[in-house]
Amino acid sequence: MAGHLLECGGQGAGGNYMYDWRNVPRMDELGFPIAELTDDTFEITKAPDCGGIICEQSCKEQFLYEVHDPANYLTPDVNVDISHATITQVGDNRVRIGGVKGKPRPDTLKLCVGYHKGWKTVSMLSFAWPDAYEKAQYCAEVIMKKMQRRGMKADDIHISYIGLNSLHLGVADMSEEALKNLNECVLRIAVFSEDKSECAKIIPEISPLQLNGPPGASFFGGRARVQEVMALWPTTVPRDAVQVEKCLVDGVHLDGGDERAERRHHTARHIAVEGEVGRKDGHAVPVDKPLYLIERLPHADAEGFGFVRAGDDAAVVVRQHDHGSPDKIGTEDPLAGGVEVVAVAKAVHRRCYLKVLTT
């Protein structure tokens, strides 16, 4: 359960805090929770120079998160019983958890299979007061009449009104008074089809409605585009049907290909890197190579930078300020070639280097 309290990062330290979110200290500097384990209990705390809060209520919210049966919380390694667990504040930003019991691990493992389900197009138009909802509703009718004339064959069409019922759905306040006082309303139309060409039919009909529809409309977010829909199929499989192998990762390949730079969004590419890997000649940047580097995006050719050992076509992640000499030149354990994980994270006022694991 210590891992359960840590897995969502800042959510365990005051992020997404339902009870008293207004009074979470320094949420702009939110830290992550830290677990200190003993044989029978463990304590949750955080770094003292980080914002956030560690208290009984914040831990309770994360403790029960995604737990359907407190007496039988199934994990791959153990069936956890937290029905008699205790959560106690024992200090400033420090909570002790005890009474957690374990049962034999389940005979099955959860398997989540992602698969291609089809295509979707999501379009939005915003409308201002007065009569914001009425205008948005009428605009949706106009669009659907156009789609009917174009013979659009969608498998599903979802229409909602952001600012009114997109989140609350059937329990939203749809009274005459609420609709009359609505400052603004965003029409959202989502079209789903297994046929990509069907989803494309609605795209050219959205932006013209700024001037060819009800008054007070505005178009934002750029032209809509057809997107692939990946669906999730969760199931369970017998434990003995899965063979788990542990191995070392020798490199990470961030495939940019020929994609436009602004579309190369990848979690690893958004890491703020403020340390450079040493090169053979000791320079952070080769003077004989022109650099076409985009901030916080990977460079396609690692070997071209003359690193000690590039290996595996590893991409070069460019930090915000790529000038200056490297922190360490001629590393004892060169990049890749037997390196399991390399992770560097440095903030403005503190540094944290994760040790490079080598085979």
Phi and psi in degrees as a GROMACS rama.xvg file:
@    title "Ramachandran Plot"
@    xaxis  label "Phi"
@    yaxis  label "Psi"
@TYPE xy
-62.0638  -43.4662  ALA-2
-63.7859  -34.3117  GLY-3
-63.1327  -36.4767  HIS-4
-78.0221  -18.1488  LEU-5
-97.3614  -22.2227  LEU-6
-63.0115  -28.5577  GLU-7
-96.3881  15.9074  CYS-8
59.6072  -123.432  GLY-9
-61.4074  -17.7868  GLY-10
-64.1326  -25.4192  GLN-11
-86.1938  2.68404  GLY-12
-131.155  29.8136  ALA-13
113.672  -9.97667  GLY-14
-75.5563  146.336  GLY-15
55.4842  34.5039  ASN-16
-85.7566  110.041  TYR-17
-75.5124  -33.7636  MET-18
-69.2553  -47.3817  TYR-19
-152.461  56.2129  ASP-20
-63.7918  -27.0314  TRP-21
-64.4688  -27.9211  ARG-22
-105.054  19.194  ASN-23
-73.8727  120.256  VAL-24
-66.6652  134.733  PRO-25
46.7727  58.4311  ARG-26
-65.104  -21.3618  MET-27
-71.1527  -12.8183  ASP-28
-123.417  38.2024  GLU-29
-58.8308  126.715  LEU-30
-93.8569  172.879  GLY-31
-100.638  149.969  PHE-32
-70.4874  153.728  PRO-33
-124.342  134.768  ILE-34
-107.271  131.228  ALA-35
-116.14  114.773  GLU-36
-103.048  142.953  LEU-37
-122.07  -173.374  THR-38
-66.9214  -37.1937  ASP-39
-112.574  -24.0687  ASP-40
-136.103  174.285  THR-41
-149.182  156.577  PHE-42
-120.68  141.155  GLU-43
-107.121  129.486  ILE-44
-143.774  -166.031  THR-45
-151.738  166.593  LYS-46
-63.8945  136.643  ALA-47
-65.3468  -24.597  PRO-48
-92.1669  8.05196  ASP-49
-102.514  154.955  CYS-50
-78.2259  -177.574  GLY-51
104.866  -173.386  GLY-52
-149.658  138.261  ILE-53
-119.595  108.725  ILE-54
-143.878  174.457  CYS-55
-57.236  -45.3753  GLU-56
-66.7687  -42.7306  GLN-57
-63.4875  -37.9338  SER-58
-70.3907  -36.5912  CYS-59
-62.9323  -42.8043  LYS-60
-61.3978  -43.8281  GLU-61
-75.8482  -31.4793  GLN-62
-61.9977  -40.3028  PHE-63
-92.8368  -0.330206  LEU-64
-65.6568  125.744  TYR-65
63.7268  23.2246  GLU-66
-105.99  114.171  VAL-67
-84.5158  -41.0633  HIS-68
-126.885  105.518  ASP-69
-58.1699  -23.5632  PRO-70
-87.2446  -12.842  ALA-71
-146.48  75.0598  ASN-72
-91.8311  105.404  TYR-73
-80.7761  125.318  LEU-74
-127.912  166.35  THR-75
-60.6041  -29.3431  PRO-76
-102.152  -22.0008  ASP-77
-160.982  151.553  VAL-78
-95.3615  109.547  ASN-79
-93.0641  137.184  VAL-80
-113.067  109.8  ASP-81
-113.444  17.3155  ILE-82
-66.7488  -20.6163  SER-83
-121.251  23.8851  HIS-84
-71.3955  152.263  ALA-85
-117.823  141.066  THR-86
-127.491  115.194  ILE-87
-131.537  131.821  THR-88
-75.1141  121.025  GLN-89
-117.918  2.12172  VAL-90
177.188  178.671  GLY-91
-66.5896  119.558  ASP-92
54.7885  42.3518  ASN-93
-146.494  122.921  ARG-94
-128.512  135.356  VAL-95
-103.107  135.378  ARG-96
-116.322  128.589  ILE-97
-139.336  177.37  GLY-98
75.4055  14.108  GLY-99
-83.6398  129.73  VAL-100
-119.728  156.163  LYS-101
-121.443  146.316  GLY-102
-119.403  166.913  LYS-103
-53.8563  143.812  PRO-104
-63.3791  153.351  ARG-105
-67.8946  158.426  PRO-106
-81.4407  -8.12865  ASP-107
-120.859  160.799  THR-108
-120.873  146.056  LEU-109
-77.7954  133.715  LYS-110
-123.299  125.516  LEU-111
-112.166  119.294  CYS-112
-109.979  121.535  VAL-113
-92.8213  138.758  GLY-114
-147.716  156.794  TYR-115
-73.4626  122.652  HIS-116
-105.945  -30.8685  LYS-117
164.706  -145.446  GLY-118
-138.223  156.335  TRP-119
-144.098  154.232  LYS-120
-131.247  127.38  THR-121
-114.338  123.292  VAL-122
-124.232  147.788  SER-123
-139.892  143.111  MET-124
-137.367  134.899  LEU-125
-105.197  147.837  SER-126
-131.565  141.757  PHE-127
-103.237  159.709  ALA-128
-58.5803  146.889  TRP-129
-87.9119  162.262  PRO-130
60.1594  37.8562  ASP-131
-58.6795  -47.4456  ALA-132
-67.3089  -41.8444  TYR-133
-61.7768  -40.3848  GLU-134
-68.5239  -40.8695  LYS-135
-64.6858  -40.8943  ALA-136
-64.5653  -42.5711  GLN-137
-66.0371  -37.6939  TYR-138
-62.9269  -38.9042  CYS-139
-61.8322  -38.8697  ALA-140
-64.6793  -40.0726  GLU-141
-61.4622  -45.3891  VAL-142
-63.1433  -43.1036  ILE-143
-67.5277  -33.4148  MET-144
-65.4784  -40.8918  LYS-145
-61.9289  -42.6375  LYS-146
-66.9569  -33.8112  MET-147
-65.0694  -40.7156  GLN-148
-68.1735  -30.8903  ARG-149
-83.2875  -3.0942  ARG-150
71.0175  32.4717  GLY-151
-65.4471  128.407  MET-152
-112.1  85.4791  LYS-153
-94.2994  144.797  ALA-154
-78.7395  -25.1812  ASP-155
-159.057  140.55  ASP-156
-130.425  123.993  ILE-157
-117.893  121.788  HIS-158
-115.09  126.823  ILE-159
-140.483  168.351  SER-160
-127.225  101.598  TYR-161
-67.0255  130.613  ILE-162
100.934  -6.8273  GLY-163
-130.875  -63.0815  LEU-164
-138.825  11.894  ASN-165
-68.0704  -28.286  SER-166
-101.087  -41.8407  LEU-167
-86.1765  -13.3927  HIS-168
49.8994  -121.664  LEU-169
-70.8214  -13.438  GLY-170
-101.144  5.48623  VAL-171
-65.797  148.435  ALA-172
-74.5792  106.75  ASP-173
-110.039  24.8191  MET-174
-67.3383  159.426  SER-175
-59.5676  -38.0579  GLU-176
-65.7265  -42.8023  GLU-177
-64.6136  -40.9116  ALA-178
-70.0769  -34.5698  LEU-179
-67.5175  -36.0192  LYS-180
-95.1176  9.32054  ASN-181
-70.0187  117.222  LEU-182
-67.2572  -39.7541  ASN-183
-155.222  158.972  GLU-184
-150.182  133.367  CYS-185
-109.396  118.525  VAL-186
-77.7442  126.985  LEU-187
-123.771  121.759  ARG-188
-120.086  122.151  ILE-189
-114.993  125.244  ALA-190
-112.923  130.119  VAL-191
-121.417  138.045  PHE-192
-156.464  150.308  SER-193
-75.7107  -13.9417  GLU-194
-101.644  115.291  ASP-195
-60.0923  -37.1973  LYS-196
-65.924  -28.4551  SER-197
-68.6486  -38.2227  GLU-198
-67.9933  -26.0558  CYS-199
-76.0848  -16.7296  ALA-200
-65.5275  -29.201  LYS-201
-80.9921  -20.2912  ILE-202
-57.315  -50.929  ILE-203
-73.1568  -2.50523  PRO-204
-95.8399  -6.84684  GLU-205
-84.8331  -61.1588  ILE-206
-59.7249  -34.7217  SER-207
-62.1339  -20.0145  PRO-208
-72.6176  -6.00571  LEU-209
-60.1449  -36.8914  GLN-210
-116.322  -13.8376  LEU-211
-110.398  26.2312  ASN-212
-144.662  -157.504  GLY-213
-59.4378  153.519  PRO-214
-71.9682  159.505  PRO-215
80.722  18.2269  GLY-216
-89.0012  151.066  ALA-217
-141.119  146.043  SER-218
-112.682  131.443  PHE-219
-144.425  165.982  PHE-220
85.8909  2.76239  GLY-221
81.4393  173.533  GLY-222
-66.3488  134.326  ARG-223
-63.7355  155.866  ALA-224
-140.722  156.157  ARG-225
-76.0596  132.783  VAL-226
-122.984  146.11  GLN-227
-74.027  142.12  GLU-228
-106.028  117.047  VAL-229
-101.102  121.266  MET-230
-99.1414  161.001  ALA-231
-118.387  129.256  LEU-232
-116.899  100.616  TRP-233
-88.0784  140.553  PRO-234
-155.366  -176.31  THR-235
-124.693  150.051  THR-236
-132.98  153.493  VAL-237
-58.4598  140.519  PRO-238
-58.7121  -38.7812  ARG-239
-74.0344  -5.24145  ASP-240
-84.8838  -9.37826  ALA-241
-111.033  125.422  VAL-242
-104.413  114.46  GLN-243
-96.0658  123.955  VAL-244
-117.405  133.981  GLU-245
-100.745  129.699  LYS-246
-147.565  164.958  CYS-247
-92.4187  137.893  LEU-248
-85.344  122.273  VAL-249
-91.7848  -9.41778  ASP-250
178.934  162.381  GLY-251
-121.192  124.296  VAL-252
-105.35  113.492  HIS-253
-96.7965  102.885  LEU-254
-83.3247  104.521  ASP-255
-87.876  -33.4081  GLY-256
56.1969  -138.391  GLY-257
-102.994  15.611  ASP-258
-67.1471  151.619  GLU-259
-65.7181  146.005  ARG-260
-57.1378  -40.6122  ALA-261
-71.8086  -8.31342  GLU-262
-105.106  1.70929  ARG-263
-87.8775  68.7501  ARG-264
-96.4885  122.874  HIS-265
-149.015  141.144  HIS-266
-52.6627  -45.0872  THR-267
-65.9841  -23.5789  ALA-268
-80.3983  -8.47939  ARG-269
-101.463  10.1506  HIS-270
-77.2625  130.582  ILE-271
-78.1566  109.412  ALA-272
-102.746  123.507  VAL-273
-123.905  23.1611  GLU-274
-137.04  144.825  GLY-275
-107.446  152.955  GLU-276
-87.6002  136.141  VAL-277
-64.5785  147.194  GLY-278
-105.081  170.068  ARG-279
-59.2301  -40.8735  LYS-280
-90.2054  2.1917  ASP-281
86.1184  -2.05672  GLY-282
-95.22  146.935  HIS-283
-74.4011  -31.6637  ALA-284
-132.304  127.517  VAL-285
-71.4498  132.702  PRO-286
-76.4154  -18.2176  VAL-287
-92.8486  2.56462  ASP-288
-118.769  122.404  LYS-289
-68.5278  136.769  PRO-290
-105.392  119.359  LEU-291
-111.192  73.7053  TYR-292
-103.597  134.03  LEU-293
-108.461  132.789  ILE-294
-52.0402  124.405  GLU-295
66.7797  19.7797  ARG-296
-115.974  154.805  LEU-297
-80.4846  146.115  PRO-298
-88.6698  139.168  HIS-299
-70.3958  -28.7307  ALA-300
-116.512  100.674  ASP-301
-74.5299  -37.7736  ALA-302
-64.6905  -29.908  GLU-303
-63.2693  -16.6982  GLY-304
-87.5021  -5.38449  PHE-305
68.6278  38.0526  GLY-306
-65.92  165.333  PHE-307
-53.6072  -47.4005  VAL-308
-154.866  114.579  ARG-309
-78.4678  -65.4297  ALA-310
71.6486  137.105  GLY-311
57.7455  24.9404  ASP-312
53.4274  33.9642  ASP-313
-59.8784  134.464  ALA-314
-78.0045  156.137  ALA-315
-99.5077  119.04  VAL-316
-89.1036  125.333  VAL-317
-93.8553  127.366  VAL-318
-83.5438  178.109  ARG-319
-66.121  -42.1576  GLN-320
-117.46  99.0364  HIS-321
-95.1927  17.8251  ASP-322
-94.2493  171.257  HIS-323
94.5131  166.424  GLY-324
-84.2488  156.244  SER-325
-69.4937  154.286  PRO-326
-68.3447  -31.4269  ASP-327
-141.982  126.011  LYS-328
-107.81  137.159  ILE-329
61.5238  62.4196  GLY-330
-59.725  146.816  THR-331
-63.9889  -41.1817  GLU-332
-110.304  96.7324  ASP-333
-59.3719  161.121  PRO-334
-61.9608  136.286  LEU-335
60.3519  -160.129  ALA-336
56.3641  53.4224  GLY-337
107.692  -2.26006  GLY-338
-82.4283  130.988  VAL-339
-81.8613  -58.2713  GLU-340
-139.642  135.566  VAL-341
-123.15  120.689  VAL-342
-138.36  128.41  ALA-343
-126.859  130.979  VAL-344
-141.901  117.957  ALA-345
-131.475  125.134  LYS-346
-93.8681  179.039  ALA-347
-66.2923  -41.4207  VAL-348
-108.131  -1.72692  HIS-349
-149.96  155.233  ARG-350
-125.079  145.403  ARG-351
-144.348  113.451  CYS-352
-107.497  125.276  TYR-353
-84.5519  132.141  LEU-354
-63.4056  139.216  LYS-355
-77.9994  121.997  VAL-356
-93.8955  130.019  LEU-357
-122.201  154.275  THR-358
